[in-house]
Amino acid sequence: MSGIYADERLGGVLKTVDGTKASYRLNGSELFVRAVVSCDAPNLPLIDAGPIPRMAWTQPVGWEKSLGGEK
């Protein structure tokens, strides 16, 4: 997936966890990270575009440091 972005640091999977708890520690080389949480419950009912998977994405974190700010 990272091949579609101008910066090779974008679009990659840094860690995958199966279970109900996960963590990731920023190492400083990331532009930002975003967690994607998926559920193995059945997808939501079909709509015109197809089934809707049960997933959630966090807001990106770590980008402030990439811009020179600290948070």
C-alpha positions as MATLAB code, in Angstrom:
seq = 'MSGIYADERLGGVLKTVDGTKASYRLNGSELFVRAVVSCDAPNLPLIDAGPIPRMAWTQPVGWEKSLGGEK';
ca = [
       0.000    0.000    0.000;
       2.831    2.449    0.700;
       3.680    2.601   -3.024;
       0.846    5.064   -3.701;
       2.322    7.773   -1.457;
       5.163   10.198   -2.274;
       6.814    9.528    1.101;
       7.738    5.883    1.724;
       6.919    6.316    5.433;
       3.209    6.675    4.650;
       0.740    3.832    4.377;
       2.740    1.079    6.035;
       1.637   -1.256    8.803;
       3.932   -0.826   11.812;
       2.354   -3.368   14.156;
      -0.513   -5.852   14.146;
      -2.083   -7.218   17.329;
      -4.804   -9.831   17.777;
      -6.732   -9.381   21.009;
      -8.455   -6.713   23.051;
      -5.401   -4.635   24.057;
      -2.648   -3.123   21.947;
       0.064   -0.488   22.248;
       2.711    1.121   20.075;
       5.620    3.295   21.202;
       6.704    6.013   18.776;
      10.378    5.646   17.843;
      10.785    9.100   16.294;
      11.105    8.102   12.640;
       7.351    8.198   11.952;
       5.606   11.175   10.396;
       2.519   10.095   12.337;
       0.717    6.931   13.371;
      -2.955    6.066   13.326;
      -4.530    2.998   14.901;
      -7.149    0.976   13.069;
      -9.391   -1.182   15.241;
     -11.435   -3.912   13.615;
     -14.087   -6.223   14.989;
     -14.767   -9.808   14.018;
     -18.526   -9.343   14.458;
     -20.573   -9.686   11.266;
     -20.444   -6.738    8.881;
     -23.305   -4.273    8.890;
     -26.099   -4.978    6.390;
     -25.476   -4.485    2.699;
     -25.865   -1.060    1.169;
     -25.475   -0.029   -2.469;
     -21.671   -0.060   -2.139;
     -21.554   -3.445   -0.388;
     -21.155   -4.573    3.227;
     -19.763   -2.134    5.774;
     -16.971   -3.625    7.923;
     -16.957   -2.821   11.632;
     -13.804   -0.716   11.938;
     -12.649    2.475   13.642;
      -9.646    4.737   13.061;
      -7.987    6.993   15.622;
      -6.898   10.536   14.917;
      -3.227   10.666   13.871;
      -0.661   11.177   16.631;
       3.002   12.145   16.465;
       2.646   14.621   13.600;
       3.304   17.636   15.854;
       6.902   16.504   16.351;
       7.332   16.002   12.595;
       6.376   19.659   12.103;
       8.848   20.824   14.730;
       6.347   21.268   17.568;
       6.143   19.194   20.739;
       2.939   17.873   22.284;
];
